[in-house]
Amino acid sequence: MESDIPLRKIIHVDMDAFYASVEQMDFPELKGKAIAVGGSEQRGVVSAASYEARKFGVKSAMSGAQAKRNCPELIFVKPRFDRYKDISKQIRKIFFDYTDLVEPLSLDEAYLDVTVNKKGNPSASLIAEEIRSRILKEVGLTASAGISINKFIAKVASDYNKPNGQKTVNPEDVLPFLEALDIRKFYGVGKVTAEKMYQLGIYTGKDLKLKSLEYLDSHFGKSGQYYYHVVRGIHNSEVKPNRIRKSLAAERTFSENLSSEIFMLEKLELIAEEVSKRLKRNKVAGKTITLKIKYSDFTLQTRSKTLLYFISDAHLIMDTVKTLLIQEELSNSVRLLGISISNLNTEKQDKKLEQKSVSVQLQFKF
C-alpha cells in the first residue's frame, strides 16, 4: 500500500435476500420455505429468492419456468415494492444515526463512510455490528456487512460471511485478501469477463496482479485500468450521499407473447405513461430514449435514440418509441417490453462531496 493513498473507514451494508425476507417476515407461513418474489411458473423473471430456494439454484433474473424446474416446491410471491421502500426508509434512518455520508445503491444496500462518525466510535467493525443488531431488533430482518478502507473492498467483503455476518479487511490484510480471492468474487467481474479471464489463466487476485497494465488494457479495454488498480487495493471513489439518478425505466412481462406491433404499441403507451409519471415525480427529464425488447426465445434487443431536447411527456416519449419499434423487423414474438430514459438533466448537478481522509498507517484499525 502506498503511503499517500487516503484511507477511509467504509461499511457496505447488504440486506439478506431482502424482498424474500420481507415476505417471510410479513407472512409467517412462508418462513423456512423456498419462495421466489416475482415471476410465475409460466411467465416472468425471478426478482429475488429466499435462501431456501437458493439451495436449489434459484436466483434473481432466472425465468420462472426454470426456477420451478430447479425447485418443484417453489412458492411464487408477487412483489410489493411500496412495502420494500417503507422498510428501506426505516433502515436508512438507522444509518443516518451514525453518519450523513450514506450512499444507497438500491433499496437493500448502501455504503457508509464512518471515518468520522456521529458516535465518535473509532471502530468501524463495532459500528457495523451495532447497525446490524439494530436492524434486526427494530426492523426484524438480518443484514450482512463488509468493512474496509474503500468501497470496492467493503462491497466484496460484505458477501464473504452471508447471511447475517460481517467481514473486516484491515489495511495490512488488504493485499493478501485480494490475492487469495477467486476472480469471480471481484465486484465488476461478471460471468462473461470471468470466463475470459479463466481462458487467460487468471483465476485469483494473485494471477490478476501479475498482469501488466498494458496487458489488461489490451484484453479488457477501459476496464483494464480498473482491474489493475482494485487488485492492488486502490479505489478512491468517495461515498456520495447525493447520488444523481442517471436513468428512469419501466418494463412489463406479458402473460402471452405479443406478435403484432399494434398490440405492442398499446402496451408501450401504458409503459410510457408510467415512465412519464416517474420522471415528473422526480422532477427530471431526459434526452435518450431506449426501447427494450425481449423475445420469446429470451434474446434481448435494445434500440436507442438521443434527442436534441429534454422530454418527460408520455406522448413525446411514445413518438420516439414508435420510430424505434418500426425501425427494423421483429425477429420473433415478444414476451417483454421496456422503456428507459437516460441522459437526464440532473447530470449537470452531480457535484462531488468533499470528505475527510486519513493518511495510511498500519495502526489505522477497524
N, C-alpha and C positions, 0 to 999 in steps of 0.2 A: 504494500500500500504506500502510495506517495504521501509525504507529509503535508503537501499543500492541497490535498483533496479535502473539501469540507465534509465533516461528519454530521449527521443528524440522527436523532432517535425517532425512527419511523415505525409505526404499528400498522399492519394491514389486518383489518377485522373482516372475516368472511363467515356469514351465517351458514349453518349446516343444512343443506337440502332445503333451502328457505321456503319455497312455495309448498312443497310437500309437507314440511314440518308444521307449517301454519295449519294446513288441512287436518293433520293428525292431532294437533292441539285443540282445534275447534270442534272436531268430531272424534271423540274418544274411541268410537267403534272402528276407526281406521288405524289406531295405534298398533304398531307391530306388524302391519300388513304391507304388502307390496302395492304401492299406488303410483300412478303417473298423473301429473297435472297437465291438462291439455290433451288434444288429440282424441282419438277413439279407436276402437278395434278396427273400424272400417276406414276411417279417414284421419287426416290431421297429423300433427307432429307433436311429440312429447316436449313440453316446456321444462319440466323438472320431474325427477324421480326420487322416491324415498330410498333410504339406504337398503331397505329390504328388497326393493326392486333392482337396485344396482348390482346386487349379488348375482342376478341373472343376466347381467349385461345390458339392462335397460338404462338408457341415458338420454340427456337432452338432445334435441334435433333428430332423434330417431323417429321413423314413421310409426304410427300407432299399430299398424298391422305387424311390423317387425317386432315391436315391443311385446305384443301379445304372443307371438310365436316364441319369443325368448322366455316369457313368463306367463303361462296359461292362466294363472291365478291373479294376474294383474287387474287392479281396480282403477278405472279411469275417472278422474275428477275434473270438473270444469273449473278453470281458473277464476279467482275473484280478486282482480287487481286492485280494486278500491280497498279491500281488506289488507292486502300486502303493503300498499302505500301507507295506510294508517299505522301499521306495525313498524314499518321502516322509519316513520317520523318519530315514534317512541324511542327507537334505538338511537337515532341521530341525536335526540335530545340528551341521551346519556353521554354520547361522545363530547358534546359541547360543554359538559360539566368539567372536562379535562383540558380541552384546547379549542381555540377557534379555528385552528388550521385543520379542517376536516374536508377531505376531497372525496365525495361519493362517486363510485364508479357505476353503481346500479342500486337497485333497492336493497340488495343484500350484501354489499361490500363497500368498504371505504378505507382510505388512507388517513392516518392521524399523525401529525408531527407533534411530538411531546418533548422535544428538545428543551423547550421552556414551556412548562405547563401550569395550569391554574392551581394544582395541588402542591406545587413545589416539591414534587417527588422526583428524585434523580434516577429512579429505576423504571425504565420503560417496561420491563418484564412484569413488575408488580402492578403497574398501571393496567397493562393488558389483562392480567389476572382479575383485577378488580372490575374492569369493564365487562368481562365475560361473566363474572359472577352476578353483576347487577342485571345484565340482560336476561340471565336465567331466572333470577328472582323476580324482577319487575315485569318481564315480558313473557317468560315461560318457555323460551327457546334457547338452544345451545349455539355457541359460536366458536370458531377457531381463530387463531391469531398468529401472525408472523411478526417478529421484531428484529430490526437490524439497522444498518447505517444508511440505507437508501430504499426507495420504493421497490426497485426490482427484487432485491434480496428478501425484503419483507413479504412481498407477494409470493415468491417461491416458497418461503418458509411457512406461510400460513396453510399451505396444502400438505405440509410434512406430517403432522400428527392429527389429521382429521379422522373422525369428527370429535368435537368437544375437546380440543387440545391446543397447545401452542408450542412454538419453536423459536428460540432466541439464537441469533447468529451474531456473536460478539465480533468486534473489529479484527482481533487476532485469529478468528476462526473463519473469516470470510473466504479467503483463498482456498484453504483445504476443503471447505464445504462445497464451493463451486466446482473444484477439480473432481470431486468424487461424485458429483451429481450426474444422473442419467440425462442425456441431452434432451430427451422428451420432456423433462421437468422444467426446462428453461422457459420462462414466460416469453412468448413471442416466437417460439419454435412450434409450428403446427405440424400436423401429421405429414403433409407433403414435404415440408422442409426437413423434418426428422428423417424421412426415408432417403432424401437426397444426401443428408449428412452421413447416414449409415453407408451409403454407396461410396462415400469419400473416406470411409474409415474413421469417422467421427462419432464416437459412442458416448463419451463422457465429456465433462467440462475440461478435463486434463487434455483430452485429444483436441478439443476446440482451441485451447490455449496455445497449442503447438503450432497452429496455423498462423501465417503472417497476415497482416492487414491487406496486403496486395492479393494474397491467395483468396481471402474471404470476399474481397471486393469483386474479384473476377468470377467467383462462383455464385455469389448471393446479391450482387449489385449493391444498392444503397443499404440493405440490411447488414451487409458485411461489417461495416464500421460499428454498428450496434452490437453485433455478436462479439467483435473483437474487444470492445470496452467492457460489456457486462460480465464476461467471463473473468475479467480482472477486477471485478468489484466496483467498476466505475459507472455510475448512473446518477447524474447530477440534477435530474428533474425534481423540481420542488413540489411540495404538496400545495395544490391550488384550490383554495376554498370556493372561489368564484369561477368554477369551470364553465366555459361558454359552450352552450349546445351547438353542435356542428350540423345537425340534421334532425328532421322530424319525418316519421313514416307511419303508415298503416297498411295492413295486408289482411287478406281473407283466404282461408282454405274452404273449398266448396264440397258439399256432400255428394255432388255429382259433377263429373268432368264437364267443362264447357267446350263446345266445338264451334260455336257461332260467335263472330265478332259482335253481333248485335247484343247477345246476352252478356258478353264480356263488358261492353260499354255500359250496360245497365249496372253491373256490379261495380265498375270503376267509378261511376258517378257517386255511388254511396261511399266508396273509399276516399274519393277526392273531398267529399263533404267532411269526413272525419279528419283528414289531414288539415283542411282549412280551419276547422274548429280548434285543433291543437295549435296551429300557427297563431291564431288570433288570441287564444288563451294565454300563450306565451309572449304575445306582442312582438312577433317576429315575422319576417317574410324571407323568401329565398329566390334565387335565380336559376338553380339547376334542378330540373325535374327528372326523376328516374322511374321508369316502369319496370317492375319485376314480374317475370312470368316463370312459373314452374309448371312443367308439362307432366302429363300422366306417367311418363317414364322416369320422372324425378330429375330430368335435366333442367338446369336453371339458366335463364337468359335475362340480361338487363339491357335496357335501352335508355339513353340519357340525352337531354338537350339543355343547353345553357342559354338563357335569355339575356337581353341587354338591360333588363329592369327587374326589380324585386316584385314578387307577387305573393298573395295569400288567399285570394278569392278562389272559391271552388270552380267557378266557370272558367276562369283563366287557366287554372291547373288542368282542367279537362281539355281545353283547347290544345294544349301541348301533348297531353296523354293520348289523344285521338291520333295525332300525327305519328307518335311513337308506335302505337299499336298497329297501324296500317303500313308502316314504312317497309315491312317485309312480311312475307307469308309465314303464317304459323306452321310449326313443324309437327304439331301433334295436338291432341285435346289438352285442355288446361285445367289443373287442379288448384292452382293458387295464383292470385294477382295481388300486387302491392304497388304503392306509390310512395316515393320519398322525395323530400325537398331538402336540398343542401345548398352550400354557398350562401349561407344566411347573412342577414345584415347585422348579426351580433358579432361576427368575427372581428370587426374593427375594434370592438370593445375588449378584446382579450388581452388584458394587461397583466403582466407578471407581478406577483406579490412578492415583495422583498421579505426574506426570512433571515433570522439569525442563524449563523452556523458556528460550528465548533471545530477547532483545529484537530487533526487526527493525533490521538495519543492512545497508546495501548491500554492506558489506565481508564479510558473512556468506557466505563462499564454500563451494562444494560440491566 
